[in-house]
């Protein structure tokens, strides 16, 4: 238990040093529609999961973990399907989790060319969202794996949500758009 607490504290300090003005959920807190309490809850959930994954297997530290309103989004690459299932199970064991979306890819299913193509697709979508006046690009985390775009974030309105998905669908060479976009009105604390 002491080891887990130590790693958790180290992770918080490492994150604090590297992302000034940001919490760990990939959304700039100055534009985040969630309350500070929700942001803190999500950050603690994210750090707890990253620590538990790292304790299970050090290489899992490289996986991307995003949390918004108790919804966990996982991405990155692992060696086998069994590892993907194991990580999903660990994510579901996180206290307060409402859902888990696993976009982890199995290594060997991609090569340098496909990875470069994925980076290009992500960059094109990020640029489109920045220049689109109807969207707040800071509120979205984008991940492209094998030409599938995963979008995770919070939209102010239904119109903004549709606009983000439309922008993703306009990008050349995209197989599928998998959105996990929540409206501000759908966040759990807003329903109280």
Secondary structure as GFF3:
##gff-version 3
##sequence-region A 1 192
A	DSSP	alpha_helix	2	18	.	.	.	ID=ss1
A	DSSP	alpha_helix	36	56	.	.	.	ID=ss2
A	DSSP	three_ten_helix	58	62	.	.	.	ID=ss3
A	DSSP	beta_strand	64	68	.	.	.	ID=ss4
A	DSSP	beta_strand	71	78	.	.	.	ID=ss5
A	DSSP	alpha_helix	81	92	.	.	.	ID=ss6
A	DSSP	beta_strand	99	106	.	.	.	ID=ss7
A	DSSP	alpha_helix	112	131	.	.	.	ID=ss8
A	DSSP	three_ten_helix	137	139	.	.	.	ID=ss9
A	DSSP	beta_strand	140	145	.	.	.	ID=ss10
A	DSSP	beta_strand	148	155	.	.	.	ID=ss11
A	DSSP	alpha_helix	158	170	.	.	.	ID=ss12
A	DSSP	beta_strand	176	183	.	.	.	ID=ss13
A	DSSP	three_ten_helix	184	186	.	.	.	ID=ss14
A	DSSP	three_ten_helix	188	191	.	.	.	ID=ss15
###
